[in-house]
Amino acid sequence: MFLDNSGKDLRLELMPLIKIHYCHKINPSDIESLSSSLVSHVASTLDKSEDFVMVIFQQTNFQSFGYNSIKPSIYTEFKNVGDLSPEITHCLSSLITELFVKTIKLDPTRLYIEFQSAERHRWGWNGKTFYIPE
């Protein structure tokens, strides 16, 4: 369970978007498999409906890790409404890395994951924002 100091469940406010930047060729069936796995595992980890997890695969024209632009690398943005605790990001980092290693045989040292938190009033959905007035 991911609780703050007051006992509030830190997963309640989470609305994740996972954006994956890659340059090398990834088989479309592997993209579909990764997307499905990311949605189900992230939703389960955060105790969210799978309907609230968005995954985007964006192919880049050029991407290097260090001086090596030949060997596959991935840059992942994990955006979210609300704070992501260190415990949650640690868990998600391990989970996301494992999925890429397992599905596309990515070297785990060639993956960056950036976790970003957005304030509720800066994230829109369904014609409104997630802002809740007090």
Secondary structure by P-SEA (a helix, b strand, c coil): ccccccccccccccbbbbbbbbcccccaaaaaaaaaaaaaaaaaaaccccccbbbbbbbbcccccccccccbbbbbbbcccccccaaaaaaaaaaaaaaaaaacccccccbbbbbbbbcccccccccccccccc
